Amino acid sequence: MTSKGKTDDAGTLMAASGREGGKRNVLTSIYYCLTTGSPRQWWANNMSDHIHYWHGGGSLTYHVVHPDGSYERKVLGPRADKGEVLQLVVRGGSFKCAHLERGAGDFVLLGEGVAPGFDFRDFAFVTAGELKALVPPERYALLKVFLKEQPESEFDAYYDKPQSSVV
C-alpha cells in the first residue's frame, strides 16, 4: 500500500460517500505486534469495517462498544477451547481498544484488513466524554485506562520521515 493509509491517486480507489475526500482504497491490510513493553491499542473509532486476525504469540482482549452502546469483549488467540477466536470483525463506527492478556505471552502478532481502506480522515481517538456517553459508569471505570491521555489529531508522525544527513 503505497499511500500508507493516506488516500491518493495510487492504486485502486473507490467512492466512499459522505466521507471527507470522497475516495478510499478498496482495501488496506497491515500487520503489527503488541508486546509487554507496548501492550495496548488505545480507544479509537474508525468509519470503516475492520477484520482483526491473530497470527501468533499470546492472546489479545478486544473491548468493543457498538454505536448503539452495546458492549462486546472478545479474546483473539489460538485456544478455541477457551473461547478465543482467530479473527474478529469490528463494524465501522464502533469504539474499540485492545490489550495483551496478562500471562498469555510476551507478544501477539496481528493482522488487520480494512474496507473501505484505512484512511486517517476516517479515524479518531475516543475521548473520555464520548466513552462516558455510551457505557454505564461502572464499565467506564474499568475501561478508561485504555483512553489515550493526549491523543493526536494529526497523524503525519506515523509516516516514515526522510533521513537527514549527518555531517
DSSP file (Angstrom, degrees, kcal/mol; ACC not computed):
  #  RESIDUE AA STRUCTURE BP1 BP2  ACC     N-H-->O    O-->H-N    N-H-->O    O-->H-N    TCO  KAPPA ALPHA  PHI   PSI    X-CA   Y-CA   Z-CA
    1    1 A M    >         0   0    0      0, 0.0     3,-1.0     0, 0.0    27,-0.0   0.000 360.0 360.0 360.0 102.9    0.0    0.0    0.0
    2    2 A T  T 3   +     0   0    0      1,-0.2     9,-0.0     2,-0.1     4,-0.0   0.732 360.0  61.8 -71.9 -21.7    1.9    3.0   -1.2
    3    3 A S  T >  S-     0   0    0      7,-0.1     3,-2.4     5,-0.1    -1,-0.2   0.629  91.4-143.2 -81.1 -11.2   -0.4    5.5    0.3
    4    4 A K  T <  S-     0   0    0     -3,-1.0     3,-0.1     1,-0.3    -2,-0.1   0.839  76.9 -44.4  51.4  37.3    0.3    4.3    3.9
    5    5 A G  T 3  S+     0   0    0      1,-0.3     2,-0.7   114,-0.1   115,-0.5   0.202 118.8 112.8  93.9 -16.6   -3.3    4.9    4.8
    6    6 A K  S <  S-     0   0    0     -3,-2.4     2,-0.3   113,-0.2    -1,-0.3  -0.814  70.3-128.4 -89.3 121.7   -3.4    8.3    3.1
    7    7 A T        +     0   0    0     -2,-0.7     2,-0.2    16,-0.1    16,-0.1  -0.520  45.5 148.2 -71.5 129.2   -5.7    8.1    0.1
    8    8 A D        -     0   0    0      2,-0.4    -5,-0.1    -2,-0.3    -6,-0.0  -0.727  63.2 -78.3-142.4-166.0   -4.0    9.3   -3.1
    9    9 A D  S    S+     0   0    0     -2,-0.2     2,-0.3     4,-0.0     4,-0.1   0.453  94.9 102.7 -83.6   1.2   -4.2    8.6   -6.8
   10   10 A A  S    S-     0   0    0      2,-0.1    -2,-0.4    15,-0.0    -7,-0.1  -0.607  80.0  -1.7 -82.3 144.1   -2.0    5.5   -6.5
   11   11 A G  S    S-     0   0    0     -2,-0.3     2,-0.5    14,-0.1    14,-0.0  -0.237 109.7 -30.8  78.4-165.9   -3.7    2.1   -6.6
   12   12 A T        -     0   0    0     15,-0.1    14,-1.3    -2,-0.0     2,-0.3  -0.801  61.3-169.6 -95.7 124.7   -7.4    1.3   -6.9
   13   13 A L  E     -A   25   0A   0     -2,-0.5     2,-0.3    12,-0.2    12,-0.2  -0.823   4.0-164.4-112.8 152.9   -9.8    3.8   -5.3
   14   14 A M  E     -A   24   0A   0     10,-3.1    10,-2.5    -2,-0.3     2,-0.2  -0.937  31.8 -97.4-130.5 156.2  -13.5    3.6   -4.7
   15   15 A A  E     -A   23   0A   0     -2,-0.3     2,-0.4     8,-0.2     8,-0.3  -0.529  31.4-169.6 -69.9 137.4  -16.1    6.2   -3.9
   16   16 A A    >   -     0   0    0      6,-3.0     3,-1.6    -2,-0.2     6,-0.2  -0.815  20.4-142.8-128.8  89.5  -16.9    6.4   -0.2
   17   17 A S  T 3  S+     0   0    0     -2,-0.4     3,-0.1     1,-0.3     6,-0.0  -0.170  77.9  16.6 -60.7 143.4  -19.9    8.6    0.0
   18   18 A G  T 3  S+     0   0    0      1,-0.2     2,-0.4     4,-0.0    -1,-0.3   0.482  98.0 117.3  77.6   3.6  -20.2   11.0    2.9
   19   19 A R  S X  S-     0   0    0     -3,-1.6     3,-2.1     3,-0.1    -1,-0.2  -0.841  75.5 -99.9-108.2 142.2  -16.5   10.8    3.7
   20   20 A E  T 3  S+     0   0    0     -2,-0.4     3,-0.1     1,-0.3   101,-0.1  -0.298 112.3  18.9 -53.8 133.2  -14.1   13.7    3.5
   21   21 A G  T 3  S-     0   0    0      1,-0.2     2,-0.4   100,-0.0    -1,-0.3   0.101 100.1-127.0  88.3 -23.9  -12.1   13.5    0.3
   22   22 A G  S <  S+     0   0    0     -3,-2.1    -6,-3.0    -6,-0.2     2,-0.4   0.102  77.7  75.8  76.7 -23.7  -14.7   11.2   -1.2
   23   23 A K  E     +A   15   0A   0     -2,-0.4     2,-0.3    -8,-0.3    -8,-0.2  -0.939  51.2 178.1-128.0 148.2  -12.4    8.3   -2.3
   24   24 A R  E     -A   14   0A   0    -10,-2.5   -10,-3.1    -2,-0.4     2,-0.1  -0.949  40.4 -91.4-138.6 157.5  -10.7    5.5   -0.4
   25   25 A N  E     -A   13   0A   0     -2,-0.3    92,-3.4   -12,-0.2   -12,-0.2  -0.450  40.0-123.9 -60.2 144.8   -8.5    2.5   -1.2
   26   26 A V  S    S-     0   0    0    -14,-1.3     2,-0.3     1,-0.3    -1,-0.1   0.919  87.4  -6.2 -60.1 -43.9  -10.8   -0.5   -1.8
   27   27 A L        -     0   0    0    -15,-0.2     2,-0.3    89,-0.2    -1,-0.3  -0.991  61.7-164.3-152.0 141.9   -9.0   -2.5    0.9
   28   28 A T  E     -B  114   0B   0     86,-2.1    86,-2.6    -2,-0.3     2,-0.4  -0.934   8.0-167.8-124.4 156.2   -5.9   -2.0    3.1
   29   29 A S  E     +B  113   0B   0     -2,-0.3     2,-0.3    84,-0.2    84,-0.2  -0.994  10.7 165.6-145.7 134.4   -4.1   -4.6    5.1
   30   30 A I  E     -B  112   0B   0     82,-2.1    82,-2.5    -2,-0.4     2,-0.3  -0.902  19.2-151.2-137.3 167.2   -1.4   -4.3    7.8
   31   31 A Y  E     +B  111   0B   0     -2,-0.3     2,-0.3    80,-0.3    80,-0.2  -0.980  21.8 164.2-136.3 152.3    0.2   -6.5   10.4
   32   32 A Y  E     -B  110   0B   0     78,-2.1    78,-3.1    -2,-0.3     2,-0.4  -0.961  26.9-124.0-159.5 169.0    1.7   -5.4   13.7
   33   33 A C  E     -B  109   0B   0     -2,-0.3     2,-0.4    76,-0.2    76,-0.2  -0.978   8.5-158.3-128.6 131.7    2.9   -6.7   17.0
   34   34 A L  E     -B  108   0B   0     74,-2.3    74,-2.2    -2,-0.4     2,-0.2  -0.883  21.5-176.4-102.2 143.5    1.9   -5.7   20.6
   35   35 A T  E >   -BC 107  38B   0      3,-1.3     3,-0.7    -2,-0.4    72,-0.2  -0.774  45.1 -96.3-131.2 173.1    4.5   -6.6   23.3
   36   36 A T  T 3  S+     0   0    0     70,-1.6    71,-0.1    -2,-0.2    70,-0.0   0.790 127.2  53.5 -63.1 -25.5    4.7   -6.4   27.1
   37   37 A G  T 3  S+     0   0    0     69,-0.3    -1,-0.2     1,-0.3    70,-0.1   0.729 127.4  19.9 -78.4 -22.7    6.6   -3.1   26.5
   38   38 A S  B <  S+C   35   0B   0     -3,-0.7    -3,-1.3     1,-0.0    -1,-0.3  -0.626  80.1 161.2-142.8  75.9    3.7   -1.7   24.4
   39   39 A P        +     0   0    0      0, 0.0    61,-2.8     0, 0.0     2,-0.3   0.346  45.9  59.1 -90.3   6.1    0.7   -3.9   25.3
   40   40 A R  E     -F   99   0C   0     59,-0.2     2,-0.5    -5,-0.1    59,-0.2  -0.930  55.4-144.8-140.7 158.6   -2.3   -1.9   24.2
   41   41 A Q  E     -F   98   0C   0     57,-2.8    57,-1.7    -2,-0.3     3,-0.1  -0.986  39.8-125.2-111.4 129.0   -4.2   -0.2   21.5
   42   42 A W  E     -     0   0C   0     -2,-0.5   105,-0.2    55,-0.2    54,-0.1  -0.252  38.9 -76.9 -71.3 159.7   -5.9    2.9   22.7
   43   43 A W  E     +     0   0C   0    103,-2.7    83,-1.5    83,-0.1     2,-0.3  -0.361  66.7 165.1 -55.3 129.9   -9.7    3.5   22.4
   44   44 A A  E     -FG  96 125C   0     52,-2.2    52,-2.3    81,-0.3     2,-0.4  -0.963  30.4-146.6-147.5 161.7  -10.3    4.5   18.8
   45   45 A N  E     -FG  95 124C   0     79,-2.7    79,-2.0    -2,-0.3     2,-0.4  -1.000  16.0-179.2-132.9 132.7  -13.2    4.9   16.3
   46   46 A N  E     - G   0 123C   0     48,-0.7    47,-3.2    -2,-0.4    48,-0.4  -0.992  27.4-141.6-133.1 141.9  -12.9    4.3   12.6
   47   47 A M  S    S+     0   0    0     75,-1.7    45,-0.2    -2,-0.4     2,-0.2   0.709  80.9  76.2 -74.5 -20.4  -15.7    4.6   10.0
   48   48 A S  S    S-     0   0    0     74,-0.2    45,-0.2    44,-0.1     2,-0.2  -0.545  88.8-103.9 -92.5 157.1  -14.6    1.5    8.0
   49   49 A D  E     -D  115   0B   0     66,-1.7    66,-2.0    -2,-0.2     2,-0.4  -0.540  37.7-157.9 -74.3 143.8  -15.2   -2.1    8.9
   50   50 A H  E     -DE 114  90B   0     40,-2.7    40,-2.8    64,-0.2     2,-0.5  -0.947  14.4-160.7-123.4 143.6  -12.1   -4.0   10.3
   51   51 A I  E     -DE 113  89B   0     62,-2.5    62,-2.5    -2,-0.4     2,-0.4  -0.988  15.2-157.7-120.0 120.5  -11.2   -7.7   10.4
   52   52 A H  E     -DE 112  88B   0     36,-3.0    36,-2.1    -2,-0.5     2,-0.4  -0.826   7.7-161.3 -98.7 134.1   -8.6   -8.4   13.0
   53   53 A Y  E     -DE 111  87B   0     58,-3.0    58,-2.3    -2,-0.4     2,-0.5  -0.948  14.3-137.3-119.8 133.7   -6.6  -11.6   12.6
   54   54 A W  E     +D  110   0B   0     32,-2.9    56,-0.2    -2,-0.4     3,-0.1  -0.784  27.9 167.7 -85.3 128.6   -4.5  -13.5   15.2
   55   55 A H  E     -     0   0B   0     54,-2.9     2,-0.3    -2,-0.5    55,-0.2   0.666  55.3 -38.4-113.3 -27.3   -1.2  -14.6   13.6
   56   56 A G  E    S+D  109   0B   0     53,-1.3    53,-3.0     2,-0.2    -1,-0.4  -0.959  88.7  49.4 174.9 166.7    0.9  -15.7   16.6
   57   57 A G  E    S-D  108   0B   0     -2,-0.3    51,-0.3    51,-0.2    48,-0.1  -0.611  88.3 -16.4  91.3-147.7    2.0  -15.2   20.2
   58   58 A G  S    S-     0   0    0     49,-3.9     2,-0.3    -2,-0.2    47,-0.2   0.134  78.3 -76.4 -81.7-163.0   -0.2  -14.7   23.1
   59   59 A S        -     0   0    0     45,-0.3    42,-2.8    42,-0.2     2,-0.4  -0.712  34.7-154.1-102.8 152.3   -3.8  -13.7   23.4
   60   60 A L  E     -IH  76 100C   0     16,-2.5    16,-3.3    -2,-0.3     2,-0.5  -0.991   7.5-143.7-129.9 128.8   -5.3  -10.2   23.0
   61   61 A T  E     -IH  75  99C   0     38,-2.8    38,-2.0    -2,-0.4     2,-0.4  -0.811  13.5-160.4 -95.1 129.3   -8.5   -8.9   24.5
   62   62 A Y  E     -IH  74  98C   0     12,-3.6    12,-2.1    -2,-0.5     2,-0.5  -0.898   4.2-161.9-105.5 136.7  -10.7   -6.6   22.5
   63   63 A H  E     -IH  73  97C   0     34,-2.6    34,-1.8    -2,-0.4     2,-0.4  -0.987  15.1-175.3-113.2 126.4  -13.3   -4.3   24.0
   64   64 A V  E     -IH  72  96C   0      8,-2.8     8,-2.4    -2,-0.5     2,-0.6  -0.987  16.1-167.5-127.7 129.6  -15.9   -3.0   21.5
   65   65 A V  E     -IH  71  95C   0     30,-2.7    30,-3.0    -2,-0.4     6,-0.2  -0.967  21.6-145.8-113.8 114.8  -18.7   -0.5   22.1
   66   66 A H    >   -     0   0    0      4,-2.7     3,-2.9    -2,-0.6    28,-0.1  -0.314  29.5-100.4 -76.1 161.1  -21.0   -0.5   19.2
   67   67 A P  T 3  S+     0   0    0      0, 0.0    -1,-0.1     0, 0.0    27,-0.0   0.772 124.0  57.2 -55.1 -26.8  -22.8    2.6   18.1
   68   68 A D  T 3  S-     0   0    0      2,-0.1     3,-0.1     1,-0.0    -2,-0.0   0.457 122.0-107.0 -83.4   1.3  -26.0    1.6   19.9
   69   69 A G  S <  S+     0   0    0     -3,-2.9     2,-0.1     1,-0.3    -1,-0.0   0.332  72.0 142.6  92.7  -6.7  -24.0    1.4   23.2
   70   70 A S        -     0   0    0     -5,-0.1    -4,-2.7    65,-0.1     2,-0.3  -0.421  42.0-138.7 -69.7 146.2  -23.9   -2.5   23.4
   71   71 A Y  E     -I   65   0C   0     -6,-0.2     2,-0.4    -3,-0.1    -6,-0.2  -0.826  19.5-175.8-111.1 142.8  -20.6   -3.8   24.7
   72   72 A E  E     -I   64   0C   0     -8,-2.4    -8,-2.8    -2,-0.3     2,-0.5  -0.999   8.4-165.2-139.1 135.5  -18.7   -6.8   23.5
   73   73 A R  E     +I   63   0C   0     -2,-0.4     2,-0.3   -10,-0.2   -10,-0.2  -0.989  17.1 171.6-119.9 125.1  -15.5   -8.4   24.9
   74   74 A K  E     -I   62   0C   0    -12,-2.1   -12,-3.6    -2,-0.5     2,-0.5  -0.975  23.8-143.3-133.1 147.0  -13.6  -10.9   22.6
   75   75 A V  E     -I   61   0C   0      8,-0.4    10,-2.5    -2,-0.3     2,-0.5  -0.956  11.1-151.5-112.8 122.2  -10.3  -12.6   23.0
   76   76 A L  E     +Ij  60  85C   0    -16,-3.3   -16,-2.5    -2,-0.5    10,-0.2  -0.806  47.4 104.6 -89.3 125.8   -8.2  -13.1   19.9
   77   77 A G  S    S-     0   0    0      8,-2.4   -23,-0.1    -2,-0.5   -18,-0.1  -0.973  76.7 -90.1 175.4 177.8   -6.0  -16.2   20.2
   78   78 A P  S    S+     0   0    0      0, 0.0     2,-1.3     0, 0.0     3,-0.2   0.523  90.3  93.5 -87.8  -6.6   -5.4  -19.8   19.3
   79   79 A R    > > +     0   0    0      1,-0.2     5,-2.0     6,-0.1     3,-1.8  -0.619  38.6 167.6 -97.6  82.8   -7.2  -21.5   22.1
   80   80 A A  G > 5S+     0   0    0     -2,-1.3     3,-1.8     1,-0.3    -1,-0.2   0.826  76.8  65.3 -60.2 -31.6  -10.8  -22.2   20.8
   81   81 A D  G 3 5S+     0   0    0      1,-0.3    -1,-0.3    -3,-0.2    -2,-0.1   0.681 103.4  47.6 -65.8 -16.0  -11.4  -24.5   23.8
   82   82 A K  G < 5S-     0   0    0     -3,-1.8    -1,-0.3     2,-0.1    -2,-0.2   0.246 127.8 -98.3-105.5   9.6  -11.0  -21.4   26.0
   83   83 A G  T < 5S+     0   0    0     -3,-1.8    -8,-0.4     1,-0.3    -3,-0.2   0.517  75.8 144.7  88.2   5.3  -13.4  -19.3   23.8
   84   84 A E      < -     0   0    0     -5,-2.0     2,-0.3   -10,-0.1    -1,-0.3  -0.438  35.1-149.5 -75.8 153.0  -10.7  -17.5   21.9
   85   85 A V  B     -j   76   0C   0    -10,-2.5    -8,-2.4    -2,-0.1    -6,-0.1  -0.883  16.0-140.9-122.3 154.5  -11.2  -16.6   18.2
   86   86 A L  S    S+     0   0    0     -2,-0.3   -32,-2.9   -10,-0.2     2,-0.3   0.656  87.7  22.0 -88.4 -17.9   -8.7  -16.4   15.3
   87   87 A Q  E     -E   53   0B   0    -34,-0.2     2,-0.4   -10,-0.1   -34,-0.2  -0.990  62.4-162.5-148.0 155.6  -10.5  -13.4   13.8
   88   88 A L  E     -E   52   0B   0    -36,-2.1   -36,-3.0    -2,-0.3     2,-0.5  -0.989  10.9-146.9-142.9 127.4  -12.8  -10.6   14.8
   89   89 A V  E     -E   51   0B   0     -2,-0.4     2,-0.5   -38,-0.2   -38,-0.2  -0.830  13.3-171.1 -94.1 129.6  -15.0   -8.3   12.7
   90   90 A V  E     -E   50   0B   0    -40,-2.8   -40,-2.7    -2,-0.5     3,-0.1  -0.978  20.3-133.8-121.2 116.7  -15.5   -4.8   14.1
   91   91 A R    >   -     0   0    0     -2,-0.5     3,-1.5   -42,-0.2   -45,-0.2  -0.342  31.4 -93.8 -68.8 146.4  -18.1   -2.7   12.2
   92   92 A G  T 3  S+     0   0    0      1,-0.2   -45,-0.3   -45,-0.2   -43,-0.1  -0.272 110.7  35.9 -57.9 145.3  -17.3    0.8   11.3
   93   93 A G  T 3  S+     0   0    0    -47,-3.2    -1,-0.2     1,-0.4     2,-0.2   0.343  89.8 122.2  89.8  -5.5  -18.4    3.5   13.8
   94   94 A S    <   -     0   0    0     -3,-1.5   -48,-0.7   -48,-0.4     2,-0.4  -0.602  62.8-125.6 -86.7 150.0  -17.7    1.2   16.8
   95   95 A F  E     +FH  45  65C   0    -30,-3.0   -30,-2.7    -2,-0.2     2,-0.3  -0.777  38.5 175.2 -88.3 139.2  -15.3    2.2   19.6
   96   96 A K  E     +FH  44  64C   0    -52,-2.3   -52,-2.2    -2,-0.4     2,-0.3  -0.996  18.1 168.3-146.5 151.8  -12.6   -0.3   20.2
   97   97 A C  E     - H   0  63C   0    -34,-1.8   -34,-2.6    -2,-0.3     2,-0.3  -0.945  13.1-163.1-149.0 166.2   -9.5   -0.9   22.2
   98   98 A A  E     -FH  41  62C   0    -57,-1.7   -57,-2.8    -2,-0.3     2,-0.3  -0.989   5.0-170.0-151.2 156.4   -7.3   -3.9   22.9
   99   99 A H  E     -FH  40  61C   0    -38,-2.0   -38,-2.8    -2,-0.3   -59,-0.2  -0.994  33.5-102.9-150.9 147.0   -4.7   -5.2   25.3
  100  100 A L  E     - H   0  60C   0    -61,-2.8   -40,-0.2    -2,-0.3     2,-0.2  -0.467  47.6-111.5 -63.7 131.1   -2.3   -8.1   25.5
  101  101 A E    >   -     0   0    0    -42,-2.8     3,-1.7    -2,-0.2   -42,-0.2  -0.471  33.9-109.2 -67.8 133.8   -3.6  -10.6   28.0
  102  102 A R  T 3  S+     0   0    0      1,-0.3    -1,-0.1    -2,-0.2     4,-0.1  -0.417 100.4   8.7 -63.5 133.6   -1.5  -10.8   31.2
  103  103 A G  T 3  S+     0   0    0      2,-0.2    -1,-0.3    -2,-0.1     3,-0.1   0.552 100.3 105.7  75.8   6.7    0.4  -14.1   31.5
  104  104 A A  S <  S-     0   0    0     -3,-1.7   -45,-0.3     1,-0.4     2,-0.2   0.145  92.2 -62.9-106.1  20.1   -0.5  -15.1   27.9
  105  105 A G        -     0   0    0    -47,-0.2    -1,-0.4     1,-0.1    -2,-0.2  -0.502  48.0 -87.7 122.8 167.9    2.9  -14.4   26.4
  106  106 A D  S    S+     0   0    0     -2,-0.2   -70,-1.6    -3,-0.1     2,-0.3   0.569 101.5   9.5 -90.1 -11.2    5.3  -11.6   25.7
  107  107 A F  E     -B   35   0B   0    -72,-0.2   -49,-3.9    -3,-0.1     2,-0.3  -0.976  54.4-148.9-157.2 165.5    3.8  -10.6   22.3
  108  108 A V  E     -BD  34  57B   0    -74,-2.2   -74,-2.3    -2,-0.3     2,-0.6  -0.968  14.3-148.0-141.2 131.8    0.9  -11.0   19.9
  109  109 A L  E     -BD  33  56B   0    -53,-3.0   -54,-2.9    -2,-0.3   -53,-1.3  -0.888  26.0-177.1-101.4 124.3    1.2  -10.7   16.1
  110  110 A L  E     -BD  32  54B   0    -78,-3.1   -78,-2.1    -2,-0.6     2,-0.3  -0.827  18.9-156.7-122.1 155.8   -1.9   -9.3   14.5
  111  111 A G  E     -BD  31  53B   0    -58,-2.3   -58,-3.0    -2,-0.3     2,-0.4  -0.912  10.0-163.2-123.5 158.2   -3.2   -8.6   11.0
  112  112 A E  E     -BD  30  52B   0    -82,-2.5   -82,-2.1    -2,-0.3     2,-0.4  -0.950   7.1-166.3-147.9 122.5   -5.9   -6.2   10.1
  113  113 A G  E     -BD  29  51B   0    -62,-2.5   -62,-2.5    -2,-0.4     2,-0.4  -0.910  13.3-167.4-105.5 136.8   -7.9   -5.8    6.9
  114  114 A V  E     -BD  28  50B   0    -86,-2.6   -86,-2.1    -2,-0.4     4,-0.2  -0.989   7.9-142.9-130.8 129.6   -9.9   -2.6    6.5
  115  115 A A  E    S+ D   0  49B   0    -66,-2.0   -66,-1.7    -2,-0.4     2,-0.2  -0.992  93.0  28.4-142.1 132.3  -12.7   -1.9    3.9
  116  116 A P  S    S-     0   0    0      0, 0.0   -90,-0.2     0, 0.0   -89,-0.2   0.724 126.5 -91.9 -52.2 157.2  -13.1    0.6    2.5
  117  117 A G        -     0   0    0    -92,-3.4    -2,-0.2    -2,-0.2   -92,-0.1   0.071  46.5 -85.5 -52.9 151.4   -9.4    1.0    3.1
  118  118 A F        +     0   0    0     -4,-0.2     2,-0.3   -94,-0.1   -93,-0.2  -0.256  50.5 170.0 -57.4 137.6   -7.9    2.7    6.1
  119  119 A D    >   -     0   0    0     -3,-0.1     3,-2.5  -113,-0.1  -113,-0.2  -0.948  37.9-133.8-150.1 129.2   -7.6    6.5    5.9
  120  120 A F  G >  S+     0   0    0   -115,-0.5     3,-1.3    -2,-0.3  -114,-0.1   0.720 103.8  69.7 -60.7 -19.5   -6.7    8.7    8.8
  121  121 A R  G 3  S+     0   0    0      1,-0.3    -1,-0.3  -101,-0.1  -101,-0.2   0.686 101.4  47.3 -69.8 -14.9   -9.5   11.1    7.8
  122  122 A D  G <  S+     0   0    0     -3,-2.5   -75,-1.7  -103,-0.1     2,-0.3   0.297 103.2  82.6-102.1   6.7  -11.9    8.3    9.0
  123  123 A F  E <   +G   46   0C   0     -3,-1.3     2,-0.3   -77,-0.2   -77,-0.2  -0.868  45.9 163.7-120.0 143.3  -10.1    7.7   12.3
  124  124 A A  E     -G   45   0C   0    -79,-2.0   -79,-2.7    -2,-0.3     2,-0.2  -0.970  37.4-116.0-152.7 144.3  -10.2    9.4   15.7
  125  125 A F  E     -G   44   0C   0     27,-0.4   -81,-0.3    -2,-0.3     2,-0.3  -0.577  43.3-110.8 -72.1 145.5   -9.1    8.5   19.2
  126  126 A V        -     0   0    0    -83,-1.5    22,-0.4    -2,-0.2     2,-0.2  -0.587  29.2-139.1 -81.5 138.2  -12.1    8.2   21.5
  127  127 A T     >  -     0   0    0     -2,-0.3     4,-2.3     1,-0.1     5,-0.2  -0.541  22.6-111.8 -92.5 162.8  -12.4   10.9   24.2
  128  128 A A  H  > S+     0   0    0      1,-0.2     4,-2.8     2,-0.2     5,-0.2   0.907 118.9  53.3 -58.3 -42.6  -13.5   10.4   27.8
  129  129 A G  H  > S+     0   0    0      1,-0.2     4,-1.7     2,-0.2    -1,-0.2   0.889 108.5  49.1 -61.8 -40.2  -16.7   12.2   27.1
  130  130 A E  H  > S+     0   0    0      2,-0.2     4,-0.7     1,-0.2    -1,-0.2   0.925 113.9  45.2 -65.3 -44.3  -17.5   10.0   24.1
  131  131 A L  H >X S+     0   0    0     -4,-2.3     4,-1.7     1,-0.2     3,-1.0   0.923 111.5  52.3 -66.6 -43.7  -16.9    6.8   26.1
  132  132 A K  H 3< S+     0   0    0     -4,-2.8    -1,-0.2     1,-0.3    -2,-0.2   0.850 105.1  57.0 -58.6 -35.6  -18.8    8.0   29.1
  133  133 A A  H 3< S+     0   0    0     -4,-1.7    -1,-0.3    -5,-0.2    -2,-0.2   0.728 113.5  38.7 -69.9 -21.5  -21.8    8.8   26.9
  134  134 A L  H << S+     0   0    0     -3,-1.0    -2,-0.2    -4,-0.7    -1,-0.2   0.686 111.8  50.9-104.3 -21.1  -22.0    5.2   25.6
  135  135 A V  S  < S-     0   0    0     -4,-1.7   -65,-0.1   -70,-0.1    -1,-0.0  -0.862  85.6-100.3-122.0 154.0  -21.3    3.0   28.6
  136  136 A P    >>  -     0   0    0      0, 0.0     4,-2.5     0, 0.0     3,-0.7  -0.305  41.9-106.6 -64.2 154.6  -22.6    2.8   32.2
  137  137 A P  H 3> S+     0   0    0      0, 0.0     4,-2.2     0, 0.0     5,-0.1   0.838 118.2  53.9 -53.7 -39.1  -20.4    4.4   34.9
  138  138 A E  H 3> S+     0   0    0      2,-0.2     4,-0.9     1,-0.2     5,-0.1   0.862 111.7  44.8 -68.2 -33.7  -19.2    1.1   36.3
  139  139 A R  H <> S+     0   0    0     -3,-0.7     4,-2.0     2,-0.2     3,-0.5   0.895 110.5  54.6 -74.0 -40.0  -18.0   -0.1   32.9
  140  140 A Y  H  X S+     0   0    0     -4,-2.5     4,-2.0     1,-0.2    -2,-0.2   0.913 102.9  57.2 -56.9 -42.9  -16.4    3.3   32.2
  141  141 A A  H  < S+     0   0    0     -4,-2.2    -1,-0.2     1,-0.2    -2,-0.2   0.840 112.2  41.5 -58.6 -34.1  -14.4    3.0   35.5
  142  142 A L  H  < S+     0   0    0     -4,-0.9     3,-0.3    -3,-0.5    -1,-0.2   0.809 120.7  40.4 -81.6 -31.6  -12.9   -0.3   34.2
  143  143 A L  H >< S+     0   0    0     -4,-2.0     3,-1.8     1,-0.2    -2,-0.2   0.560  87.1  87.6 -99.5 -10.0  -12.3    0.8   30.6
  144  144 A K  G >< S+     0   0    0     -4,-2.0     3,-2.0     1,-0.3    -1,-0.2   0.723  73.2  76.6 -65.2 -19.4  -11.0    4.3   31.0
  145  145 A V  G 3  S+     0   0    0     -3,-0.3    -1,-0.3     1,-0.3    -2,-0.1   0.674  89.9  58.7 -63.7 -14.9   -7.4    3.0   31.4
  146  146 A F  G <  S+     0   0    0     -3,-1.8  -103,-2.7     2,-0.1     2,-0.4   0.273  79.6 108.6 -99.4  10.2   -7.4    2.5   27.6
  147  147 A L  S <  S-     0   0    0     -3,-2.0     2,-0.4  -105,-0.2   -20,-0.1  -0.731  76.1-120.7 -83.3 133.9   -8.1    6.2   26.8
  148  148 A K        -     0   0    0     -2,-0.4    -2,-0.1   -22,-0.4    -1,-0.0  -0.635  16.9-145.2 -76.5 126.8   -5.1    7.9   25.3
  149  149 A E  S    S+     0   0    0     -2,-0.4    -1,-0.1     1,-0.3    -3,-0.0   0.903  91.7  18.6 -63.0 -44.7   -4.2   10.8   27.6
  150  150 A Q  S    S-     0   0    0     -3,-0.1    -1,-0.3     2,-0.0     2,-0.1  -0.671  86.3-166.2-127.5  77.1   -3.0   13.2   24.9
  151  151 A P        -     0   0    0      0, 0.0     2,-0.1     0, 0.0    -4,-0.0  -0.345  18.1-121.6 -70.2 143.5   -4.4   11.8   21.6
  152  152 A E        -     0   0    0      1,-0.1   -27,-0.4    -2,-0.1     3,-0.1  -0.447  20.7-173.3 -75.0 152.0   -3.1   13.1   18.3
  153  153 A S  S    S+     0   0    0      1,-0.2     2,-0.4    -2,-0.1    -1,-0.1   0.409  78.7  57.8-117.4  -9.0   -5.4   14.7   15.8
  154  154 A E        -     0   0    0      1,-0.1     3,-0.2     0, 0.0    -1,-0.2  -0.976  64.1-171.4-121.0 135.9   -2.7   14.9   13.2
  155  155 A F    >   +     0   0    0     -2,-0.4     3,-1.9     1,-0.2     4,-0.2   0.228  50.8 110.2-120.1  14.6   -1.0   11.7   12.1
  156  156 A D  G >  S+     0   0    0      1,-0.3     3,-1.8     2,-0.2    -1,-0.2   0.784  71.4  71.2 -60.5 -25.5    1.9   12.6    9.9
  157  157 A A  G 3  S+     0   0    0      1,-0.3    -1,-0.3    -3,-0.2    -2,-0.1   0.706  87.3  65.3 -64.6 -18.6    4.3   11.5   12.7
  158  158 A Y  G <  S+     0   0    0     -3,-1.9    -1,-0.3     2,-0.1     2,-0.2   0.590  90.3  82.3 -79.1  -9.5    3.2    7.9   11.9
  159  159 A Y  S <  S-     0   0    0     -3,-1.8     2,-0.0    -4,-0.2  -155,-0.0  -0.626  94.5 -90.6 -97.1 154.6    4.8    8.0    8.5
  160  160 A D        -     0   0    0     -2,-0.2    -1,-0.1     1,-0.1    -2,-0.1  -0.350  40.4-144.8 -60.2 137.7    8.5    7.5    7.6
  161  161 A K        -     0   0    0     -4,-0.1    -1,-0.1    -3,-0.1     3,-0.1  -0.817  25.9 -99.1-102.4 145.7   10.4   10.7    7.6
  162  162 A P        -     0   0    0      0, 0.0     2,-0.3     0, 0.0    -1,-0.1  -0.373  43.9-109.8 -60.3 142.1   13.3   11.3    5.2
  163  163 A Q        -     0   0    0      1,-0.0     2,-0.2    -3,-0.0    -3,-0.0  -0.576  30.6-136.1 -75.2 132.1   16.6   10.6    6.8
  164  164 A S        -     0   0    0     -2,-0.3     2,-0.3     1,-0.1    -1,-0.0  -0.570  23.9-104.4 -85.9 154.5   18.7   13.8    7.4
  165  165 A S        -     0   0    0     -2,-0.2     2,-0.6     2,-0.0    -1,-0.1  -0.565  26.3-141.7 -77.7 138.6   22.3   13.9    6.5
  166  166 A V              0   0    0     -2,-0.3    -1,-0.0     1,-0.1     0, 0.0  -0.905 360.0 360.0-102.2 124.5   24.8   13.7    9.4
  167  167 A V              0   0    0     -2,-0.6    -1,-0.1     0, 0.0    -2,-0.0   0.411 360.0 360.0-100.8 360.0   27.8   15.9    9.0
